[in-house]
């Protein structure tokens, strides 16, 4: 008999945002349903579209509950500030977790799968013996536990969220790591033994790639950059926040301006966020304006077009979870320059499909980009290696199989 799984999450595409986590949850729900799993999603009310208007959700195997998400005064936009994540998000987690508990106690689900602190209410009830369904917990990025460049003030402000995430992990029968590289820090921060951790990699939908349409759009976008045929296009993508390290990359690229031996290049940074104005100022001060394009937030199709327009993906993040955007770029045969943060070392193999440097190291990042710019035809070869790696390790077939295996494992413990 197929398992019935309650999933709790703060956001999911296309009901809410279009970030990496939101897209991951969308594809996860769709692929679980295709595998025969009955899924009940508890999230906040839709802000962009309704589930009934999303064709991929019309399988009959996906049900929904909506729990209010009320931002506290001065907390900023939902889910985008430290204050919000340590206040309103936790209240939402209590409510969403309580909804999952009601489903479990009614016999409507067999397993609860919580994403981040959205499952807090269920975890607390489980610790008190008030629910019996097993809990699988995916903490995702662990940004609240610190990273390169995080200030003491930010670390202190995250204290309530850290406590909530640890409470969820303590109550969980299994804790999910999305990358091998994440497991040691996950065990250290969450105080869970390694035997309770299971690897379920994040994935990208290879079947959803539309090579013909994407390549055509990519060619059109590339033509807007006023770049000679032998020029190199660097693409980055992400929310414009300080911890993404885009200002570090700007500083690294400025070091390359006087190197006449390098091919001409352009950097396209796709995304928007609170750090945009400061980043634009940095780009002007470093005299990079004629080399940089910031298209802002773009539809998913255009983002994929920029991947196709590019020769190299650069992800200079100071802190990272798993990085869906890196997998998306790799699936489109791009080599990668990235930092040795989060799960990126599982995806970027130096000498095979890219380069890794320490987060925040301007000189090392400049050196890696310079080497990539000189790589010539080898870039395409490394890009093909990126695609092979995604096919072998980051497909939804393997990810769903690993998750269902973890579900069966905890079911059998009852």
Order of alpha helices (4+ residues) and beta strands (2+ residues): beta-alpha-beta-beta-alpha-alpha-beta-alpha-beta-alpha-alpha-beta-alpha-beta-alpha-beta-alpha-beta-alpha-beta-alpha-beta-alpha-beta-alpha-beta-alpha-alpha-alpha
